[in-house]
Amino acid sequence: MLNHWWWRPGWREGRRIYTWHFTFRGAAQVHRLAAEYRQALHGVPGLDLVPDRWLHLTMQGLGFVDEVAEKDVRAIVEAVSARLRAVSAFELTLDRPEITPEAIRWEAYPARPPATVRREIREAIAEVWGTAPEAAEGFAPHVSIAYSAADGPAQPVAQALRRVEPEPATVTLGSVELIVLGRDRRMYEWEEYARVPLG
């Protein structure tokens, strides 16, 4: 395991970024699954466990708040809203999480619906800016249940995960959020800027 909380390029304490996420407010099955894994991982050293409030599926960054004009943000929200009227709500399933060097995370499936939403968001951003930030390729929809807060062995994490035999969680996603995200306290925390319905 490797410490997740190093400062990525452009980040510093107190800085915030606009980014599009799916969040899981009121997602009872996801919260049930998360609680089972948090219980199993509790006490494993070097992990920051994600509470229900901050569970998320990262979609598409927009830019640091101090670098993006407010009028552009409003225009992009309008363009995203127009495009997502043609995209229906969909179900995602989370099952057994995987260990990556910096996080323990569920791969969300099927991957195509969130990838479709991301493509439409990117097209909407390009309508306003001419291009979209971040690479179009390599998107893998996932939801993290814990972040690594220190360098160390993965074996204790693997042992803890093997003790859990829960039912998979299914959630219907009917909206996507533009949020103002920070990471000052070893957790991704945010305020909602706009919520855009699907369909």
N, C-alpha and C positions, 0 to 999 in steps of 0.2 A: 504494500500500500504506500502511496505517496501523498504528501500533504496537498490538499486541493486549494488551500486558501492563499496561494501566492498571488501577487498582484499582476494580472494580465496587462498587456499594453494599453495605456490610456486610463486604466483604473487607478484610483487613489481613494483614501478615506474621505467620505463625505460626497463623493461623486455619484451621480445617478444616471441611469440610461433608460431610454424608451425602448421597450421590446414587446413583441407579441408572444403571449403564452396562452395555453389552456390551463385553467386552474380547476380545482376540485371542491369548490364550496358546495356543501350539501350532498356530496357523493358518498352515500352511506356505505356502499360495498367497498369502495376504495379506502375509506377511513377504517373499516373493519380489518381489511387486509393489512393496512399500514400498522395498525395497533398490534397485530399478531407479530409482525416482524420487529417492531420497536421493542416489544417485550423480550423477544429472543436475543436481540442485539444489545439490550441494556447491560451495561457492565463490561462490554468488550472495549478495551482501551483504544483510544485514538480515533473515535468516531463521533461525529455530530449528527444526531438523529433528527430527521425532518418532521416537525409536527404537522398535523392535518392542515392547518392554516396555510402552510408554505409549500405544500405539495404542488407540483407544476409539471407541465410538459412544454419545454422550450421550443418556440417556433421560429421566430425571425426577429433579429435585432434591427433597430431603426437608427439609433445614434445617441450619443451622450446629450443630456438635457441642455447643457451649456453650449452645445454646437448645433442644435436643431431649432429653426425658427418655429414659433408657435403656429403661425399661419400654415406652414408646411405640415405640421402634425395634424391640424384640423382637416386640411385637404386630403391627406393620406387616409384618415379615418373615414371620410366621406367616400373615397374611392374604394376602400376595402368593403365598406357597407354595401355599395352598389354591386360589387363582384360576388359577395358571399350570399346575396339573395338567391343566386342560382345553385348554391351548394347546400345539400340537405344535412340535417343533424345525423349523427352516426354513433354507433356503439364501438367502444374500445374495450379490450380485455387485458388485464394484468395478471400474471401467474407467478412464476418463481423468479426472484431477482437474480441478477448476475453480478459478479464482482469485477469491477474495472479498477485500474490503478488508483483512481481518485474518488470513486463512489461505488455504492451498491445501488443498483437500479433495475427496474423492470423495463424490458423491451415491450412496448405497447403494440398490440396487433388487433386487426390488420393495419399495416403501415400505410396503405394507400390513401385512406380518407384524410388523415392529418397531412400527408404529403400534398394532397390536392389543395387543402386550405392554405398551406404554406405557399404553394405556387401562385394562388390567386392573390395572396398578400403581397408577394414579390412583384407581381404584375401591376398591382395597384400602386405600390411605391414607385415603380418605374414610370407610371403615368404622370406622376408629379415631378420626379427627379431625373427621369431619363434612364436610370439604372437603379438597382437595389443593392444595398450593402450585403456583405457575407457571400460565401460561395453557394451556388444553387445545388451543387452536388454534395453528397455525403450526409444528407439528413437522415437521422435514425431516431424516430420518435421514442422517447423513453421518459420515465418518471423515477427520480432518485428518492430512496428511502433514507439514505445516510451518505454523508461525505467524510472522506478521510481527513482527519485533522493532524496527522503525523505520519512520518515514514515508519514502516514496520511490516511485519509478516502478515500475509493474508489468511494464514491457516486458522487463527481463532475466529475470524469472520466466517469462513467456510463451515467450520464446526457448528457455529451458532445457527447458520441458515439451514443446515441439515436437520435441525431439531423441529423445524416448522413444517407442517403438512396441511396448509389451509386450502379452502376452496378458492379458485380464481375469482377475481372481482371484475364485474362488467359495469361500465358507466356509459350513459348516453351524453354526448357532448353536443350542445345546441348553441353555443356561443364561444367566441374567442375574445380575449381581452388585450388591450394595449395597456401596459402597466409602466409605472415609474419605479425602477428596480435599484436596490442598493445591496451591498454585501459587506457592511462595516463590521458586523458582529458574528462572523463565521456562520452566516445563514443568508440565503437569498430572501429578502423581504421587500415588500412593495406596497404601493398605493395604486388603485385602479384609475386609469385616465379615461378609458372608454371601453364599453362592452358591446361587441357587434354580434347580433344573432346570425345564425345560419338559416338559410331558407326564407 
